[in-house]
Amino acid sequence: MNRELEQNKPSFLERLTRGNLPLVKQEGEIYADDPFVRQALELIWLVAKFFTEHCVGSSVTLSAPASLLVEMGLVSQRTAEAIQGQVARKREEGGSEEDVFNQIEIVNIGDGFELRESYKTEEIFNGGNRLDRMVKERAKIRRTPNGGFSVEIVRLSAGEHLHALGKIWVEKDEKPPEVSRDKAMLLTGRWINTTLAVFSGWYERWQKTR
């Protein structure tokens, strides 16, 4: 992949550097036809198309350390503290901050692309007990007849387990998340900015390994 990308690198990838990212500053719900939002979605579309345009069903997975979101100021103070806590534990276990990451799988779905983001959340209770939950967000981005974009996002929650009393407690008889816990989401700057940050983190790492 690195050799192929080096030989055929399109100019738009340079826009994935942190200073060039078209981040969305509006809070709450945003709209795909807003000029600033459309600019960000255009970059996401170009990245998805570059990696998976060969055939329907083709896919690629890009990832970046979750600490990058903290560095860029894209998460709340509470989330930043949770990420920093995860990184500290990984280091104590002999790992690194690269082990605490956000991951996005891009899949060609024919009339557009599906972006499947995965990340872990934590909730700390009194006494040090901790509930871990794997969160997956699936966003479908398509072109509209007027050349704009439409985005549909669903959040899935799965893989809950509780760290308590020196053991890990796993949920019994867990139902498939696609059936029991899917939740439609609004298009927000948080989703766009996180997606662009993961792409940027991947690009920075790729540049260092060329």
C-alpha positions in Angstrom: 0.0 0.0 0.0 2.8 2.5 0.9 4.6 1.9 -2.4 1.4 2.2 -4.4 0.4 5.4 -2.6 3.8 7.0 -3.0 3.7 6.4 -6.8 0.1 7.6 -7.2 -0.4 10.1 -4.4 -3.1 12.6 -5.3 -2.6 16.2 -4.3 -5.7 16.3 -2.1 -4.0 14.1 0.5 -1.9 17.1 1.5 -5.0 18.6 2.8 -5.0 16.0 5.5 -2.2 17.8 7.4 -3.5 19.3 10.6 -3.2 22.9 9.6 -5.1 22.2 6.3 -8.1 20.2 7.7 -11.5 21.8 6.9 -12.8 21.3 10.4 -16.4 22.3 11.2 -16.7 24.7 14.1 -20.5 24.7 14.5 -21.9 22.8 17.5 -25.0 20.6 17.4 -26.7 19.5 14.2 -25.2 20.7 10.9 -26.4 20.4 7.3 -24.6 18.8 4.3 -25.5 21.7 2.0 -23.7 24.3 4.2 -20.6 25.5 2.2 -18.1 24.7 5.0 -19.7 21.3 5.8 -19.7 20.5 2.1 -16.0 21.3 1.8 -15.3 18.8 4.6 -17.5 16.1 3.2 -15.8 16.6 -0.2 -12.4 15.7 1.4 -13.9 12.7 3.1 -15.4 11.5 -0.2 -12.1 11.9 -2.1 -10.3 9.9 0.5 -12.9 7.1 0.4 -13.0 7.1 -3.4 -9.2 7.0 -3.7 -8.9 3.9 -1.5 -12.0 1.9 -2.5 -13.2 3.0 -6.0 -11.9 -0.2 -7.7 -15.0 -2.3 -7.0 -18.1 -2.5 -4.9 -17.3 -4.2 -1.6 -13.7 -3.2 -1.6 -12.5 -1.7 1.8 -9.6 -0.2 3.7 -9.1 0.5 7.4 -7.4 3.6 8.6 -6.6 4.3 12.3 -4.9 7.0 14.5 -4.1 7.3 18.2 -7.1 8.6 20.2 -4.7 11.0 21.9 -4.6 12.9 18.6 -8.2 14.0 19.2 -7.1 15.4 22.6 -4.2 17.2 21.0 -6.5 18.8 18.5 -9.1 19.9 21.1 -11.8 17.8 19.4 -13.2 16.1 22.6 -14.7 17.2 25.9 -12.6 17.4 29.0 -14.3 14.3 30.4 -13.4 12.3 27.2 -9.9 13.7 27.2 -9.4 12.5 30.7 -10.7 9.0 29.8 -8.4 8.8 26.8 -5.4 9.8 28.9 -6.4 7.3 31.5 -6.5 4.5 28.9 -3.1 5.6 27.5 -1.6 5.5 31.0 -2.9 2.0 31.7 -1.6 0.8 28.4 1.9 2.1 29.2 1.8 0.5 32.6 1.0 -2.8 30.8 4.0 -2.4 28.5 2.0 -0.9 25.6 1.9 2.5 24.0 -0.6 5.2 23.1 -0.8 3.6 19.7 -2.8 0.9 21.4 -5.6 3.4 22.3 -7.0 4.3 18.9 -9.9 5.3 16.7 -10.4 3.2 13.7 -12.4 3.8 10.5 -13.1 1.1 7.9 -14.1 2.6 4.5 -16.3 0.3 2.4 -17.5 0.9 -1.2 -21.2 0.3 -1.3 -21.8 1.1 -5.0 -23.7 4.3 -4.8 -21.4 5.8 -2.1 -19.3 4.7 0.8 -19.9 3.4 4.3 -17.5 4.6 7.0 -17.4 2.3 10.1 -15.8 4.0 13.0 -14.8 2.0 16.1 -13.6 3.3 19.5 -13.8 2.4 23.2 -15.5 4.4 25.9 -15.1 4.0 29.7 -17.2 4.9 32.7 -15.5 4.9 36.1 -17.5 4.2 39.3 -16.8 4.7 43.0 -14.3 2.2 44.2 -12.5 2.1 40.8 -14.9 -0.2 39.0 -15.0 0.5 35.3 -17.5 -0.2 32.5 -15.9 -0.6 29.1 -18.1 -0.3 26.0 -17.1 -0.7 22.3 -18.9 1.9 20.2 -19.3 1.6 16.4 -20.7 4.3 14.2 -21.7 3.6 10.6 -22.1 6.5 8.3 -23.3 6.2 4.7 -22.2 9.1 2.4 -23.7 9.5 -1.0 -23.8 12.1 -3.8 -27.0 14.0 -4.4 -28.4 14.9 -7.9 -27.2 18.5 -7.4 -23.6 17.4 -6.7 -23.9 17.7 -2.9 -23.9 15.0 -0.3 -26.3 13.1 1.9 -25.1 11.4 5.1 -26.9 8.8 7.3 -25.3 7.9 10.6 -26.2 5.0 13.0 -24.5 4.3 16.3 -24.2 0.7 17.6 -23.1 -0.2 21.1 -21.6 -3.6 21.7 -19.1 -5.6 23.8 -19.8 -4.2 27.2 -17.8 -5.6 30.1 -17.4 -4.5 33.7 -14.1 -4.5 35.6 -15.0 -5.1 39.3 -13.7 -7.1 42.3 -10.6 -8.1 40.4 -12.5 -9.7 37.6 -14.0 -8.9 34.2 -17.8 -9.4 34.0 -19.2 -9.9 30.6 -22.9 -9.4 29.7 -24.8 -12.6 29.5 -27.0 -13.5 26.5 -25.9 -10.4 24.7 -28.2 -9.5 21.7 -26.8 -8.6 18.3 -26.2 -4.8 18.5 -27.5 -4.3 15.0 -30.9 -5.7 16.2 -31.2 -4.3 19.7 -29.2 -1.1 20.1 -28.9 0.8 16.8 -29.6 4.6 17.1 -30.0 7.1 14.3 -27.7 10.1 14.7 -27.7 13.6 13.4 -24.9 14.9 11.2 -22.6 16.9 13.5 -19.3 18.6 13.4 -18.0 16.1 16.0 -18.5 13.2 13.5 -16.9 15.1 10.6 -14.0 16.4 12.7 -13.3 13.0 14.2 -13.3 11.4 10.8 -10.9 14.0 9.4 -8.6 13.7 12.5 -8.3 9.9 12.0 -7.5 10.4 8.4 -4.9 13.0 9.3 -3.4 10.8 12.0 -3.1 8.0 9.5 -1.5 10.3 6.9 1.0 11.7 9.4 2.1 8.2 10.4 2.3 7.2 6.7 4.6 10.1 6.0 6.9 9.1 8.8 7.2 5.5 7.4 7.9 6.3 3.8 
